[in-house]
Amino acid sequence: MGIHIIRMPDIGEGIAEVELVEWHVQPGDAVVEDQVLADVMTDKATVQVPSPVHGRVVALGGAVGEVMAVGSELIRLEVEGEGNEHTVKTRSRSDPAGQAGAAHAAQSAVAQGQATQAVQAEPVAHVAPASSDSTYPADPADQGIVAGQSAAKQASMAAAAPTGRMAPSPYLASHAPARPEGQRPLASPAVRRRAWDQGITLQYVPGTGPAGRITHGDLDAWLARDRNATSHRTTGALYQSHTEETEVPVIGLRRRIAQKMQEAKRRIPHFTYVEEIDVTELESLRTRLNGRYSAERGKLTLLPFLARAMVLALREFPQINARFDDEAGVVTQYGAVHLGVAAQTPAGLMVPVLHHAETLDLWSCAAEIARLAEAAREGKAARDELTGSTITITSLGPLGGIVSTPVINHPEVAIVGVNRVVERPVFQEGRVVARKLMNLSSSFDHRVVDGMHAAEFIQCIRRYLECPALLFVE
């Protein structure tokens, strides 16, 4: 038996280090050739590292969240035969032959589009959507606490209402059957007082005294089996205090998002411009088009119209469809519009790229946006589908709010944010009419985009959206 060492592969593009985001094996596990050992993350994508040999895991080279240099020892396997331990030790890190096996496997994974998650986080008005369930305890025990607190109030009300016709607490009902309606529990005043103080509904407490009378011992037994009631007895408060603290490591994609945001805000002086757009005519057109063509061409959202308007506006403002290399002091303007579309995925924010948006009609644009968003959500977006954007759109959909402050997707120089469409009364020719309005909240790199040009660019987009027939005029 020998030892086979697998080093962190060089996955190309001059990357010197990667982050270890997940182990798929543990010491003692048997592995076979091509079995995935770990996931590592570059600044663009997560790549799976497979095993080039059969063997058994002896040691892991790092912990999840650790940033490891390319060429460092990733994992050590016990294998049949001599292994490569001696050979690897005698080779320098720069020796390509020393890393050939693992590097080749990883590069193959990238080439085959096995990047499981991409990074590119840059949404602008990044607002992590809060779960609507967040105000409810997920732990059944916590639910019991809440129910137990409700029981205190119920007990108080029950004392004032002799019939005791209170809706039973779900928690209490799950612990003991209630007495039949109208049957009052037998208990001495002292027991009732103690139960009231401790938030216990006597209707559910079994009695072991004469004729089923509830005794202090019955209360003790009830409290002993009910830790929520015990907690309530200790605090004596209607609402329980919480002192727990949870530390959540910022690793993997979340760390990349944090780094990307920090870099963008640190390096780019943002200038944000907000304009209100009347999309009444656009929404009417969209409704008609969907009614006539959605079955055969797919449904249109607002985004394809905005993408088309941006493509047309960028012809007049090429300095905004650009990337700024501030270290070299060079702004590169692009004839092609590679439109980044910020998308929320289960893994975090990603920006799949709609390449050559200038060549797409509304339905092709809608289909490609939907395809990219789905690929990003499922972690199947290829590396080239997550890179190369020249300007970005961000939208929070129905959560779009009134105004946002988008963060530029560095090294681009502009980002356009879409806020929610609302219907409001508007004065038109002395009459109040209902119109559908929407804000565009956009940010620009003020080093290379003047405020006047930024405003003119957004006003140009506004003209296209408020008169949608212009979207089809070349």
QUIZI-V762081 format. One line per field, one symbol per residue. ss: DSSP state (A for helix, B for strand, O for the rest). phi: phi as a letter, one per 20 degrees, with the letter a starting at -180 (. if undefined). burial: # if it has 24 or more other ideal C-beta (glycine too) atoms within 12 Angstrom, else .. A space follows every 10 residues. Layout:
BEGIN
ss=???
phi=???
burial=???
END
This chain:
BEGIN
ss=OBBBBBBOOO OOOOOOBBBB BBBOOOOOOB BOOOOBBBBB BOOOBBBBBB OOOOBBBBBB OOOOOOBBBO OOBBBBBBBO OOBOAAAAAA OOOOOAAAAA AAAAAAAAAA AOOOOOOBOO OOOOOOOOOO OOOOOOOOOA AAAAAAAAAA AAAAAAAAAA OOOOOOOOOA AAAAAOOOOO OOOOOOBOAA AAAAAAAOOO OAAAOOOOOA AAOBOAAAAA AAAAAOAAAA AAAAAOOOOO OOOOOOOOOO OAAAAAAAAA AAAAAAAOOB BBBBBBBBOA AAAAAAAAAA AAAAAAAOOO OAAAAAAAAA AAAAAAOAAA OBBBBOOOOB BBBOOOOOBB BBBBBOOBBB BBBBOOAAAO OAAAAAAAAA AAAAAAAOOO OOAAAOOOOO BBBBBOAAAO OOOOOOOOOO OBOBBBBBOO OBBBBBBBOO BBBBBBBBBB BBBBBOOOOO AAAAAAAAAA AAAAAAOAAA AAOO
phi=.cddddeffe enlmfebcde daedccgnfe cdgmffebdc cefcbecede eebercfdbe eadgnfedff nffebcdecf nfmcgffffe effeffffdg ffffffffff femefebddk dadcefcffe ffefedfefg ffffffffff fffffffffe cgfmeefffg ffffebfffg gneefeafgf fffffffdmd efgdefddeg lnfedfffff ffffecffff ffffemdfdf eccfccedfe cmffffffff ffffffedff cdcccededg ffffffffff fedffddnee dfggffffff gffffecffe ebcdeffemc ddecffddef cfcecgepfc cfdeflffed egffffffff fffffffemd ffffedcnfd acdcbdlfef mebccfdfeg efdbbddddf ecdcfcfclm decececbed dcccfffccf gfffffffff fgfffecfff fdde
burial=..######## #...#..### ###.#..... #...###### ########## ###.###### ##...###.# #########. ..###..#.. .......##. ###.###.## ...####### ######.... .......... ...####### #####..##. ...#.#.##. ##..##.##. ...##.#... ##.###.### #######... ...###.##. .##..#.### ###......# .......... ########## #..#..##.# ########## .##.##..## .........# ########## #####.#### ####...... #.##.##### #####.#### #####.##.# ###.##.### ###.##..## ###.###### ######...# #.######## ########## #......... ....###### #####..##. ..##..#### ######.#.. #...
END
